[in-house]
Amino acid sequence: MAEELEKVHLFYDDINKIRIIDNSVIKDTEDIKEASKDYELKVNDFSKIINSLLDTMKELGDNVEKQKMAAIGRDQLQNNDP
């Protein structure tokens, strides 16, 4: 009987319910789903790290710009002194 059902693409699962999809396909689909979740978590972690790095770089850039402007101001004050 199982062979006849398989000919029309029906399968029995572990608890003897009739399924449209073979158990191996269901297992592969679940494995892909888990792998996708793991990948998504890794991508989200990577994104957080990159955003933190970009924020730090912006802060450092702003600090460098302030120091540069202060140095230019000091240089101009020295050049204007008689």
C-alpha distances in whole Angstrom, upper triangle without the diagonal:
4,5,5,6,9,10,11,13,11,10,10,14,16,16,13,14,12,14,15,17,16,17,19,21,22,23,25,26,28,29,31,32,34,35,37,38,40,41,42,44,46,47,48,50,52,53,55,56,57,59,61,62,63,65,67,68,69,71,73,73,75,77,78,79,81,83,84,85,87,88,89,91,93,94,95,98,99,100,102,104,107
4,5,5,6,9,10,10,8,7,7,11,13,14,11,12,10,12,13,14,12,14,16,17,18,20,22,23,24,26,27,28,30,32,33,35,36,38,39,41,42,43,45,47,48,49,51,53,54,55,57,58,60,61,63,64,65,67,69,70,71,73,75,76,78,79,80,82,84,85,86,88,90,90,92,94,95,96,98,100,104
4,5,5,6,9,10,9,9,10,14,16,17,14,15,13,14,14,14,13,15,16,17,19,21,22,23,25,27,28,29,31,32,34,36,37,38,40,42,43,44,46,48,49,50,52,53,54,56,58,59,60,62,64,65,66,68,69,70,72,74,75,76,78,80,80,82,84,85,86,88,90,91,92,94,96,97,98,101,104
4,5,5,7,9,9,10,12,15,18,19,15,15,12,14,13,15,14,17,18,19,20,23,24,25,27,28,30,31,33,34,35,37,39,40,41,43,45,45,47,49,50,51,53,55,56,57,59,61,61,63,65,66,67,69,71,71,73,75,76,77,79,81,82,83,85,87,87,89,91,92,93,96,97,98,99,102,105
4,5,5,6,5,6,9,12,15,16,13,12,9,10,10,12,11,14,16,16,17,20,21,22,24,26,27,28,30,31,32,34,36,37,38,40,42,42,44,46,47,48,50,52,53,54,56,58,58,60,62,63,64,66,68,68,70,72,73,74,76,78,79,80,82,84,84,86,88,89,90,93,94,95,96,99,102
4,5,5,5,6,9,12,15,17,14,13,10,10,9,10,9,12,13,14,15,18,19,19,22,23,24,25,28,29,30,32,34,34,36,38,39,40,42,44,45,46,48,50,50,52,54,55,56,58,60,61,62,64,66,66,68,70,71,72,74,76,76,78,80,81,82,84,86,87,88,90,92,92,94,96,100
4,5,7,9,13,16,19,20,17,17,13,13,11,12,12,15,16,16,18,21,21,22,24,26,27,28,30,31,32,34,36,37,38,40,42,42,44,46,47,48,50,52,52,54,56,57,58,60,62,62,64,66,67,68,70,72,73,73,76,78,78,79,82,83,83,86,88,88,89,92,93,94,96,98,101
4,6,9,12,15,19,20,17,15,12,11,9,11,12,15,17,16,18,20,21,21,24,26,26,27,30,31,31,33,35,36,37,39,41,41,43,45,46,47,49,51,51,52,55,56,57,59,61,61,62,65,66,67,68,71,72,72,75,76,77,78,81,82,82,84,86,87,88,90,92,93,94,97,100
4,7,10,13,16,18,15,14,10,9,6,7,8,12,13,12,14,17,17,17,20,22,22,23,26,27,27,29,32,32,33,36,37,37,39,42,42,43,45,47,48,49,51,53,53,55,57,58,59,61,63,63,65,67,68,69,71,73,73,75,77,78,79,81,83,84,85,87,89,89,91,93,97
4,7,10,14,14,12,10,6,6,5,7,8,11,13,13,13,16,17,17,19,22,22,23,25,27,28,29,32,32,33,36,37,38,39,42,43,43,45,47,48,49,52,53,54,55,58,58,59,62,63,64,65,68,69,70,72,73,74,76,78,79,80,82,84,84,86,88,89,90,92,94,98
4,6,10,11,9,8,5,5,6,7,6,8,11,11,11,14,16,16,18,20,21,22,24,26,27,28,30,31,32,34,36,37,38,40,42,43,44,46,47,48,51,52,53,55,57,58,59,61,62,63,65,67,68,69,71,73,73,75,77,78,79,81,83,84,85,87,89,90,91,94,97
4,7,8,5,5,5,6,9,9,8,8,12,13,12,14,17,17,18,20,22,22,24,26,27,28,30,32,33,34,36,38,39,41,42,43,45,47,48,49,51,53,54,55,57,58,60,61,63,64,65,67,69,70,72,73,74,76,78,79,80,82,84,85,86,88,90,91,92,94,98
4,6,5,5,6,7,10,9,8,6,10,11,10,11,15,15,15,17,20,20,21,23,25,25,27,29,30,31,33,35,36,37,39,40,42,44,45,46,48,50,51,52,54,55,57,58,60,61,63,64,66,67,69,70,72,73,75,76,77,79,81,82,84,85,87,88,90,92,95
4,6,7,10,10,14,13,11,8,11,14,12,12,16,17,16,18,21,21,21,24,25,26,27,29,31,31,33,35,36,37,39,41,42,44,45,47,48,50,51,53,54,56,57,59,60,62,63,65,66,67,69,71,72,74,75,76,78,80,81,82,84,86,87,88,90,92,96
4,6,9,11,14,14,13,11,15,16,14,15,19,19,18,20,23,23,23,26,28,27,29,32,32,33,35,37,38,39,41,43,44,46,47,48,50,52,53,54,56,58,59,60,62,63,65,66,68,69,71,72,74,75,77,78,80,81,83,84,86,87,89,90,92,93,97
4,6,9,13,13,12,11,15,17,15,16,20,20,20,22,25,24,25,28,29,30,32,34,35,36,38,39,40,42,44,45,46,48,50,51,52,54,55,56,58,60,61,63,64,66,67,69,70,71,73,75,76,77,79,81,82,83,85,86,88,90,91,92,94,96,100
4,6,10,11,12,11,15,16,14,16,19,19,18,21,23,23,24,27,28,28,31,33,33,34,37,38,39,40,42,43,45,47,48,49,51,53,54,55,57,58,59,61,63,64,65,67,69,70,71,73,74,76,77,79,80,82,83,85,86,88,89,91,92,94,98
4,7,9,10,11,14,14,13,16,18,18,19,22,23,23,25,27,28,29,31,33,33,35,37,38,39,41,43,43,45,47,48,49,51,53,54,55,57,59,59,61,63,64,65,67,69,70,72,73,74,76,78,79,80,82,84,85,86,88,90,91,92,94,98
4,5,7,8,12,11,10,13,15,15,16,19,20,20,22,24,24,25,28,29,30,32,34,35,36,38,39,40,42,44,45,46,48,50,50,52,54,55,56,58,60,61,62,64,65,66,68,70,71,72,74,76,77,78,80,81,83,85,86,87,89,91,95
4,7,9,12,10,10,14,15,14,16,19,19,19,22,24,24,25,28,29,29,31,33,34,35,38,39,39,41,43,44,45,47,49,49,51,53,54,55,57,59,60,61,63,65,65,67,69,70,71,73,75,76,77,79,80,81,84,85,86,87,90,93
4,6,8,7,7,10,11,11,13,15,16,16,19,20,21,22,25,26,26,29,30,31,32,35,36,37,39,41,41,42,45,46,47,49,51,52,53,55,56,57,59,61,62,63,65,67,67,69,71,72,73,75,77,78,79,81,83,83,85,87,91
4,5,5,6,9,10,11,13,15,16,17,19,20,21,23,25,26,27,29,31,32,33,35,36,37,39,41,42,43,45,47,48,49,51,52,54,56,57,58,60,62,63,64,66,67,68,70,72,73,74,76,78,79,80,82,83,84,86,88,92
4,5,5,6,9,10,11,12,14,15,17,18,20,21,23,24,26,27,29,30,32,33,35,36,38,39,40,42,44,45,46,48,50,51,52,54,56,57,58,60,61,62,64,66,67,69,70,72,73,75,76,77,79,81,82,83,85,87,91
4,5,5,6,9,10,10,12,14,15,16,18,20,21,22,24,26,27,28,30,32,33,34,36,38,39,40,42,43,45,46,48,49,51,53,54,55,57,58,59,61,63,64,65,67,69,70,71,73,75,75,77,79,80,81,83,85,89
4,5,5,6,9,10,10,12,14,15,16,18,20,21,22,24,26,27,28,30,31,32,35,36,37,38,40,42,43,45,46,47,49,51,52,53,55,57,57,59,61,62,63,65,67,68,69,71,73,73,75,77,78,79,81,83,87
4,5,5,6,9,10,10,12,14,15,17,19,20,21,23,25,26,27,29,30,31,33,35,36,37,39,41,42,43,45,46,48,50,51,52,54,56,57,58,60,61,62,64,66,67,68,70,72,73,74,76,78,79,80,82,86
4,5,5,6,9,10,11,12,14,15,17,18,20,21,23,24,26,27,29,30,32,33,35,36,38,39,40,42,44,45,46,48,50,51,53,54,55,57,59,60,61,63,65,66,67,69,71,71,73,75,76,77,79,81,85
4,5,5,6,9,10,10,12,14,15,16,18,20,21,22,24,26,27,28,30,32,33,34,36,37,38,40,42,43,44,46,48,49,51,52,53,55,57,58,59,61,63,64,65,67,68,69,71,73,74,75,77,79,83
4,5,5,6,9,10,10,12,14,15,16,19,20,21,22,24,25,27,29,30,31,33,35,36,37,39,41,41,43,45,46,47,49,51,52,53,55,57,57,59,61,62,63,65,67,68,69,71,73,74,75,78,81
4,5,5,6,9,10,11,12,14,15,17,19,20,21,23,24,26,27,29,30,32,33,35,36,38,39,41,42,44,45,46,48,50,51,52,54,56,57,58,60,61,63,64,66,67,69,70,72,73,75,77,80
4,5,5,6,9,10,11,12,14,16,17,18,20,21,23,24,26,27,29,30,32,33,34,36,38,39,41,42,44,45,47,48,49,51,53,54,55,57,59,60,61,63,64,65,67,69,70,71,73,75,79
4,5,5,6,9,10,10,12,14,15,16,18,20,21,22,24,26,26,28,30,31,32,34,36,37,38,40,42,42,44,46,47,48,51,52,53,55,56,58,59,61,62,63,65,67,68,69,71,73,76
4,5,5,6,9,10,11,13,14,15,16,19,20,21,23,25,26,27,29,30,31,33,35,36,37,39,41,42,43,45,46,47,49,51,52,54,55,57,58,60,61,62,64,66,67,68,70,72,76
4,5,5,6,9,10,11,13,14,15,17,18,20,21,23,24,26,27,29,30,32,33,35,36,38,39,41,42,44,45,47,48,50,51,53,54,56,57,59,60,61,63,65,66,67,69,71,75
4,5,5,6,9,10,11,12,14,15,16,18,20,21,22,24,26,27,28,30,32,33,34,36,37,39,40,42,43,45,47,48,49,51,52,54,55,57,58,59,61,63,64,65,67,69,73
4,5,5,6,9,10,10,12,14,15,16,18,20,21,22,24,25,26,28,30,31,32,34,36,37,39,40,41,43,45,46,47,49,51,52,53,55,57,58,59,61,62,63,65,67,71
4,5,5,6,9,10,11,12,14,15,17,18,20,21,23,24,26,27,29,30,31,33,35,36,37,39,41,42,44,45,46,48,50,51,52,54,56,57,58,60,61,63,64,66,70
4,5,5,6,9,10,11,12,14,16,17,18,20,21,23,24,26,27,29,30,32,33,35,36,38,39,41,42,44,45,47,48,49,51,53,54,55,57,59,60,61,63,65,69
4,5,5,6,9,10,10,12,14,15,16,18,20,21,22,24,26,27,28,30,31,32,34,36,37,38,41,42,43,45,46,47,49,51,52,53,55,57,58,59,61,63,67
4,5,5,6,9,10,10,12,14,15,16,18,20,21,22,24,25,27,29,30,31,33,35,36,37,39,40,41,43,45,46,47,49,51,52,53,55,57,58,59,62,65
4,5,5,6,9,10,11,12,14,15,17,18,20,21,23,24,26,27,29,30,32,33,35,36,38,39,40,42,44,45,46,48,50,51,53,54,56,57,59,60,64
4,5,5,6,9,10,11,12,14,15,16,18,20,21,22,24,26,27,28,30,32,33,34,36,37,39,41,42,43,45,47,48,49,51,53,54,55,57,59,62
4,5,5,6,9,10,10,12,14,15,16,18,20,21,22,24,26,26,28,30,31,32,34,36,37,39,40,42,43,45,46,47,49,51,52,53,55,57,61
4,5,5,6,9,10,10,12,14,15,16,18,20,21,23,24,25,27,29,30,31,33,35,36,37,39,40,42,43,45,46,48,49,51,52,54,56,59
4,5,5,6,9,10,11,12,14,15,17,18,20,21,23,24,26,27,29,30,32,33,35,36,38,39,41,42,44,45,47,48,50,51,53,54,58
4,5,5,6,9,10,10,12,14,15,16,18,20,21,22,24,26,27,28,30,31,33,34,36,37,39,40,42,43,45,46,48,49,51,53,56
4,5,5,6,9,10,10,12,14,15,16,18,20,21,22,24,25,27,29,30,31,33,35,36,37,39,40,42,43,45,46,48,49,51,55
4,5,5,6,9,10,11,12,14,15,17,18,20,21,23,24,26,27,29,30,32,33,35,36,38,39,40,42,44,45,47,48,50,54
4,6,5,6,9,10,11,12,14,15,16,18,20,21,22,24,26,27,28,30,32,33,34,36,37,39,41,42,43,45,47,48,52
4,5,5,6,9,10,10,12,14,15,16,18,20,21,22,24,26,26,28,30,31,32,34,36,37,39,40,42,43,45,47,50
4,5,5,6,9,10,10,12,14,15,16,18,20,21,23,24,25,27,29,30,31,33,35,36,37,39,41,42,43,45,49
4,5,5,6,9,10,11,12,14,15,17,18,20,21,23,24,26,27,29,30,32,33,35,36,38,39,41,42,44,48
4,5,5,6,9,10,11,12,14,15,16,18,20,21,22,24,26,27,28,30,31,33,34,36,37,39,41,42,46
4,5,5,6,9,10,10,12,14,15,16,18,20,21,22,24,25,27,28,30,31,33,35,36,37,39,41,44
4,5,5,6,9,10,11,12,14,15,17,18,20,21,23,24,26,27,29,30,32,33,35,36,38,39,43
4,5,5,6,9,10,11,12,14,15,17,18,20,21,22,24,26,27,28,30,32,33,35,36,38,42
4,5,5,6,9,10,10,12,14,15,16,18,20,21,22,24,26,27,28,30,31,33,34,36,40
4,5,5,6,9,10,10,12,14,15,16,18,20,21,22,24,25,27,29,30,31,33,35,39
4,5,5,6,9,10,11,12,14,15,17,18,20,21,23,24,26,27,29,30,32,33,37
4,5,5,6,9,10,11,12,14,15,16,18,20,21,22,24,26,27,28,30,32,35
4,5,5,6,9,10,10,12,14,15,16,18,20,21,22,24,26,27,29,31,34
4,5,5,6,9,10,11,12,14,15,17,18,20,21,23,24,26,27,29,33
4,5,5,6,9,10,11,12,14,15,17,18,20,21,23,24,26,27,31
4,5,5,6,9,10,10,12,14,15,16,18,20,21,22,24,26,30
4,5,5,6,9,10,10,12,14,15,16,18,20,21,23,25,28
4,5,5,6,9,10,11,12,14,15,17,18,20,21,23,27
4,5,5,6,9,10,10,12,14,15,16,18,20,21,25
4,5,5,6,9,10,10,12,14,15,16,18,20,24
4,5,5,6,9,10,11,12,14,15,16,19,22
4,5,5,6,9,10,11,12,14,15,17,21
4,5,5,6,9,10,11,12,14,16,19
4,5,5,6,9,10,11,12,14,18
4,5,5,6,9,10,11,13,16
4,5,5,6,9,10,11,15
4,5,5,6,9,10,13
4,5,5,6,9,12
4,5,5,6,10
4,5,5,9
4,6,8
4,6
4
